[in-house]
Every structure is written in C-alpha cells, then in structure tokens.
Amino acid sequence: MALEHERICTIEDIYALPEGQRAELIDGQMYMMAPPGTVHQRISYALARKISDYIDRKKGSCEVFLAPFAVFLNQDDRNYVEPDISVICDKSKIDDQGCNGAPDWVIEVTSPSNPQYDYGIKLFKYRTAGVREYWIVNPQKKSVMVYDLENEKSNQYTFEDDVPVCIYDDFIISISDLL
C-alpha cells in the first residue's frame, strides 16, 4: 500500500481561494490566515508610518508596503507570503503583482492563534530567501524579536525599549511611543 502524499499547493491555489480568504504558501504547504484584530492593525499601521516617515526624511529609495501585499519569496509557484510590513529597497523587485524576491526588512505582528508560524517556519523561510532583517512583534508578550539576518544576530526587546533598526544605522523605534 502506497503512503498518501500531502498535496503540494501552488500560487494558483492561493488565487483560487474565495474572495476575502487569505492564505500563505511555504514550500507548497498552504497556511490559512485569520483576519487581523484591532491591536494588530494599530501596531502595523503605526510602524509602517514611522518607517515611511524615516525613509521620506532621509530621502531614501526604499518603499513600505502593508499586508495584504504579495511577496513571491523564491520566485517560484510554491512560496507566497503576505508579511504585515515589507520594506523593499530594490525597486526592480516590485511590479503590479507585488514583490518578486526577498524584501530587505519584514515585520510580522503575531496572532494569538499561531505564533509558532512566525517564530519558526517564517523565520527559516525569510532567512533562506535573503531577507536582511526580520522583526516579530508580539502584542501579547509586549516584545519585539529582532533578527539581523545579514549578520546572524538576534536580540529581544520589550515595547518600552528603544529598538535599533539593523538596515539603518541611525533609526531607533520604541513601540510604546507609537501606541
């Protein structure tokens, strides 16, 4: 008797989902996403504004995108994510469909339902795809885990701490100041 094989999903399956249903695809495995809550949205929006303001002040070329925004991490049909915040500095990666390749900086705000997804599966995928910096903002624990993937370093902070941004030498964010 042959073992049953798990079905490999593709981006075509993502686009075939019913209107309003969101999911991500990691190595052909589909992960359904619940709608974000109010705290999640407040944090995402405040962070995106802070980052955008910094980039504008510095006359930088990077762009900030809020979910839902398609990121085709490996430029294949088996990996598709919608980070809460994507900062993309290489404009050649951006087209009408989304981002083709790894963003420079990704921020995920955890959901109470499955934080292991952000801390495990996505961390590994972002690291191997070439994301330079990855933040996991956890509203329940009021913590920020910062992964400097370029230099293979990580640090944990609280919402009260000044959190240095790895891809920018002179940029610090305090989550509590944003809320």
N, C-alpha and C positions, 0 to 999 in steps of 0.2 A: 504494500500500500504506500503510495507516494505521500510525502508530507505536503500539507496545504501551504502554499506560498502566500505571503502577505501581498496584497495588491500594491503595486507601485503607482502612485498618482503623479500627474504632471500639471503644469500650469493650465492646460486646457481644462482640467477638473476644477481648478480654482475659479476660472472664468465661467464655468457651468453652474456654479452654486446659485441658489435662489437669491433674488435681489435682497440686499441688506445683510446677508450671511457672510461673515468674514472668516478667513482661514489663512494659515501659513503652511508652507511646504518646505520640509527639510529632508533632503535626500529621498524624495519620493513618498515621505510619510506626511499625511495631512494632519494639522493641528487646528481644531476649531477654536474660534475666539469669541468670547462673550463681549457685549458692548461695555465700554469703559464707564466707570462710575464718576461721580462729580469730583471727588478729590483727585482722582487720576487725571481728569481733564484740566482741572485748575493747575496742577503741577506741570503737566505737559505744556500747556499754553504759556505759563509764566516763564518756564525755562526757555522755550522757543523764542519768546520776546526778548529775554535777557541776552541770549546768544545772538540773535539778529541785530539787536542794538549795538552790541560789541563789534560785530563784523562791519556794520554801517559806519560806526565811529572811526574804525581803523581803515575804512575804505577797502575792506577785504573783498576777495572774489568768491568766497565760499557762499553756498546757499543753504538755507534751513528749510526742511520740509517736515510737516506734521502728518501723522497717520490719519487716514489711510493713504499711504504713498508706496507704490510698488518698488521693491528692491529685488532685482534679479541677481542674487549674490554671485553665483558661479557662471552666469550667462549660459545656463542650460535650462532644460524644461522640468527639472526636478527640485529646484530651490527657488523659493519665493517668500519673502518676508515683508512685513509692514511695521518697521520699527516705530515706536512712539515719536521719536525725533531722529531725523537723519541730517547730518551736516556733510555736504558734498563740496569738495574744493576743485575737483577736476570736472569742468563743465562738459567735457566730451563724453562723460558717462551718463548725462541727462538727456532724455528725449521725451516725446509725448507719452510714452508708456510708463516712465519712471526712471529709475537708476539702474544702469547696466554695469554691475561690478560692485565692489565694496565701497560704502560711504567712508569718509575719513573718521567720523565720530558718530556713534549710535548711542541713544539713550532709550532705555526701556523703563517704564514705570510698572512695577509688579502689580499683579492682581492677586487678591487673597486666594483665588481658586487654584492656581498652579504656579507658584514662584519658582519651583524647580526647573521649569521650562526656560526661564531667563537665566538662572544661575548655572545650568548645566548644558543643555542642548544648544541654546543660542550662543552661549559663551564660546563653546567649542567651534561652532559654525562660523561665528564672526572672526575668531582668531585665525582659522584656517583660510578664510576668504580674503583676509588682508585689511580688515577694519583696524585703524590705528589706535582708536580709543573707544572704550565701551563703558557706559555707566549703567548701573542698576539702581534705580531709586525705589526704595521700599517704604511706602507711606505707613504701613502697619508698624514697622520697627523704627520708623523715622531715621533711616540710614541710607547712605549712598556708598555703593561699592564701585570703586574706580579701577578699571583695568587699563593700564598703559601697555597696550599690546605690542607696540613698537619696541619698547624697552623691557618687556616681560616683567613688569612690576604691577603690584596691586596694593591698594590701600582702602580701608573702610573709614567712613566719616559719619557723623550724625548730621541732622538737619541744622544744628546750631553752628557747626564748623564752617570755616572758610575752605572750600574745596577747590584746589588748583586744577585748571584745565591743562591737560598734558600737551595737546597740539598747539596751544597758545601760551607763550612764556609769561605773559602779563595779565592773565584772565583768571579771576577767582570768583566763585559763586557760593553764596550761602542760601540754602533752600529756605530757611526760616525767614529770610529777608524778602522772599518772593511771595510768601503766603499771607 
